Amino acid sequence: MTTDVLHPGLAPVARALDRVEPILPVETARARARLADTLSPITQSVWPETSHRLSLLTNTGIPVEFSWSSRHTALRWTAEVAGPEVPKADRLAIASRLAGVDAGWLEDVQAGGHLRYGAWLGGRHDGHSDELKVYGELPSGVSALAPLRHPVLDDLDVQWRIGGVASNGTIELYGRGNIDRAVIDRCERIAFGTTGGLPDAAAQLLGHPELPRPALLSVAIDGDGGVEALTWFGFAERLFPGLDESLAALERSCPDERRMQLLRALAAGTDDGQWRMGLIGARLAAAGSTSVQAAIRPS
């Protein structure tokens, strides 16, 4: 199956891949095949008039979001795994099966909670390799920390909203709240024994030292229990006047021209009057390296 057979409302996805193909031909071919299979339930939905515009993944409801990072030249995406008629409680199992990932602890967390979207599937194509990841919703008011028990997570005033489970065993929690410099420094000190690295990376991205709130924070914990990375996020539309300024900010932190070509290709397209860039963030890895990243709606 190819993206050519998808619902006409998903044409922005195919157009974005067309723009990326000259830069990453091998990765694009693999992404087309995987996305076509992942999105086929939406194309075949019993609600064909609305199936392509009801997702909470993006601001227009299109059920795919691309993502970009300055740390590697890879094609990454996140997508819905079922049509809108499928119960939200069933989506984690579907995503886990597609990814080949055991997300049993997420199933326990979701049990009995109110779900808004359930789960998404993430893909990363780098050269000839594919990596898949499950993003499971953490219902409001339900603790996601019981199965993890990690010091960096203790006593944080953060509402954890998403749990990501990768095929290599890494778990990443995404949360929002009153995430100021003190909170970030505390997490960095416990995780890596340093302070200032992540706030400085975020300040470089923003072009000023003031970190706006509310913000989002992610903590990635590898299969051996070590913190792999911390990431600070904000919404691009609240941080920058427009798309050009957002791209310029990312470019300041990415000297690699090929990776910037990939970013520009993903961010290009028809101006529909709505923001195409979603979350934008700065990441600090365990080794001390920093990078920037952004989520981009296809258009």
Secondary structure as UniProt FT lines:
FT   HELIX           3..5
FT   HELIX           8..10
FT   HELIX           11..20
FT   TURN            21..23
FT   HELIX           25..43
FT   TURN            48..52
FT   STRAND          64..69
FT   TURN            70..71
FT   STRAND          75..79
FT   TURN            84..85
FT   HELIX           88..90
FT   HELIX           91..99
FT   HELIX           104..110
FT   TURN            111..112
FT   STRAND          119..126
FT   TURN            127..128
FT   STRAND          129..137
FT   TURN            140..141
FT   TURN            146..148
FT   HELIX           151..153
FT   TURN            154..155
FT   STRAND          158..166
FT   TURN            167..168
FT   STRAND          171..177
FT   HELIX           181..192
FT   HELIX           197..206
FT   STRAND          215..221
FT   TURN            223..224
FT   STRAND          227..235
FT   HELIX           236..239
FT   HELIX           243..252
FT   HELIX           257..267
FT   STRAND          277..285
FT   TURN            286..287
FT   STRAND          290..296
//
